[in-house]
């Protein structure tokens, strides 16, 4: 079942907010979708955006400034919510880096989150399949910001047949070594750190001989860069394994959507290049 919550005309396209029933997440899930005017009549490529901690399916559409370029290119934009909502799970709202709005895009194995927090399956398989049955969607690509950058890289690298190109703004690159990441992974997956490796981009890249095209933008004034994001860990592995990952660092830019909106157009054009 697909329920339209609201619809807004924008740059000749249609921005829509929906709720649907998810098997992976055991209940209703929200997502937003921008359909350029071309998508009313013909199949168009789709770019999925995974948002960061405490965000929803609305943040990217409101703040990133991506819709004008998406209309120009004929690019569908999809922004899933960052977690299940209103499941009434104990500790779900204990801290802003865990629970509602902070799924870390994993399949939780620990009770009580394992019944609903299966965001990896939801993003990698269920939502793309569901949307392909309801909209004129062609090739798919994936990007994200912060926790969502982590999700985009992990899910994309593990599913290169689904997502043809990947990009990220200020991603959490090594959540096993990040205070935010290790806190969430220990609760979702348990204390055995070997279970965390399949959700850590750096660990995945150590075993990946070849990747899809990947673009990463990072602000050098980001207060989370060293301790939480650990981009240098990713860059080191990319060099060691001779992986073609483009990393761009920008002086003076922080972690906010002001940073994202500055470089979002280049990301859309990057993905579009691999979708035609």
N, C-alpha and C positions, 0 to 999 in steps of 0.2 A: 504494500500500500504506500502511495506517495502523496503526501499532503503539502500543498503550497501554503506557506506561511505569509509570504509577501512577494510582490513583484514591482520592479522599478525600471522605467525606461532610462537608458544611459548610453550616450554616443551611438544612437540608432540601434543598439542591441538591447537585451533584456537581462537584468540582474534579478535572480530569483533565489528565495530562501525556502528550503524544503525540510520536511521531516519524513523519515521512513522507518520501517521496522527492520532491524538488523538481527540476523541469526547469530553472527559472530559476537555481537555485543549484547545479545539477550534483551533487546528492547529498542525503544526509539533512538534514532541518531539524527542529528542535524547536519546539513551541508548547504553551502551556497554555490550557485553556478552562474557564470556570465555567459550568455549565448550571443555571440555576435550576429549581426543581421544575416550573414551567410548561412549560419547554422539552422535557420528556419527552413531552408530548402535543400541543403546539401551537407554531406559529411565533412566535418572539420576536425583538425587535430585538437587534442585536449591536454592542457597543462595543469597538473594537480599541485596545489600549494599546501604544505603542512605548516601550521602556525606554531608558535612557541609557547612557553609556560604561561599559564593563566589566560590565554587567548581563547577565542571562540571561532565559529565559522564566519563571523562578521568582520574581524579585525583587518584581514588582508584586503577585502573588497573596499573597505572604507578608507584605509590609510595608505596603501601602497602606490596608488596612482597608476594602476596597470590597465584600466579598462579602455582608455582611448587607444592605446597601441594594440590591445587584443582585438578591438573592432577593426582596426586598420589591417591587421594580419589575417583576420578570420580565425582567431584562436579562442577556443573554449577554455575558460578558467574554472577550476573546481577547487573549493576550499572546504574540506571536511572539518567537523568539530575536532577539538583536541582530546576528547575523551567522551565516554558515556556520561550522561547527566541524570540526576535524580534517581539513582539506584538505591539510595538510603543505606549505603555501606558504611559501617563504622570506620572512622579515621579518614573518610574521603575528603573532608575539608579541614584536616588537621594542620596542613602547611601548604603554601602556594606552590611548592615544588613537587607535590605528590598528590595523587587522587584526581578529583575533578579539575579539568583544565591542564592536567600534567600526566598524561598516560605514558609518555616516553615511547609510544608506538610499539609496544611489545605485546606478546601474548603472555599474560600473567599465568604463572603456575601455582601461585600460593593463594590459599583461601584467606579472605572472602573475595578477592579481586578476580580470581580465575573464571568466575561465572560470567563476568561482563567485560573485563578489560582484555579483550582480544583484538587490539587495534592493529597489530601487524596483519592478521588475516583480513581484517576489515578493509584496510587501505590497499593491500597487495592484490586481493582477489575479489572480495564481495562487492565493494563499492564500484570498482571499474566494470565488473560484469553487470551490475544493476544499472549503471548509467548507460552502458552500451545498449541495453534493451529499451531504454526510455528516451534517448537522445541520439542525434546523428553524429556519433563520435568515431573518429579515425584513430590515427596513431597517438600514443600516450607518452608523456614525459612527466618528470617529477622534480619539484623544488621545495625548499622550506627555509625557515628562519629559526636559528637558535636550537631549541629542542626539536623543532620541526625540520631544521637542517640535518640534525642527527637522524631523524626518521626518514627523510628523503634519501640520504646516502645509504643507510642500512637497507631499507626496503628496496631501493633501486638496484643496489649492487647485488642483492640476493635474487633479484627478478629481472635480469637484463632482457628477457624475452617479452616482458610486459612494458617496461619503461625504457625508451630508446636513448634518452639523454637525461642528465641529472645536474642540478645546481643547488647552491646553498648560500645563504647569507649568515655569517657568523655562527657556523654550526658547532654543536657540542661534538667534538671529533672522537674523544676517548672517554665515554661516560664511566668506564671502569675506574678511571683515575681522576674523575671530576667529583667534587663533593655533592653537587646536585644529582649527578648520574648514579653514583654508588649508593646514595641514600634510597633513591627510587628503585633501582634494580634489586637491592637487598630485600625490599618489601614485596615487589612484584614477583621476583624469581627465586627468592631464598638466599641464604648466605654463602652458597657454594659458587665461588666466582667463575668457575669453569662454565657455568650455565649462562654467564653474562656475555661471553665472547661473541656469540652470534648476533648481538645487538651493539657491538662496538665497531665503529668504522675502521679504526686503526687495525684492530685484530683481523677484520675481514680482508683488508687490503694486503696484509702480510701473506695471505693465501690466494690472492687474486692476480693471475698473470696478465690479465687484460681487462679493461673497464670500458663502459660506454663513455662518450664524451662527458666530461665533468668540468663545471665552472664553479669556483668558490670566491666570494668577495668577503673581505674582512676589514673592518675599521681598526686602525691602529690606536685610537683613543677609547676603544671598548674596555670598560673596567673589568670585564669578565674574561678577557683574552687569555691570560696566562694560567689562572687557576682552574677555571671552569671549561673553557672551550678547547684549549690545548691544540691549536692549529699546527704548531711546530711539530707535534708528534705525527700528524698526518703527512705534513710536507716531507718529513724525514723518510717515512715509509715509501712515499711516492718516488722520491729520489733513489732509494735503495733498490726498488723493484722496477725502476724505469717506467713508471706509469704516467700516461699523458693526462695529468690533471692540471688545469690552469688555475693558479691561485693568484688573486690580485689583492694587494694590501693598499689601504687608502689612509693617508695621514689626516688626522683631525676628526675622523668619523667615529661615532660611538655605536651602541648596540640597538638603537631605536629604529622606528619606522621612517624617521627622517633619513637615515642611512639607506634603508631598503628602497625608499621611493626615489632616491638619487640614482640608483643603478638598476632599477627594475626593468627599464626598457631594454637594456643590453641583455638581460636574462631572457626576456620574451623572444627577442630576435635570435638569440643563441639557440633556444629550443626549436623555434620555428624552422630554422635552417635544417634541422635533422628530421623534421616531420613532413617534408614535402618530397 
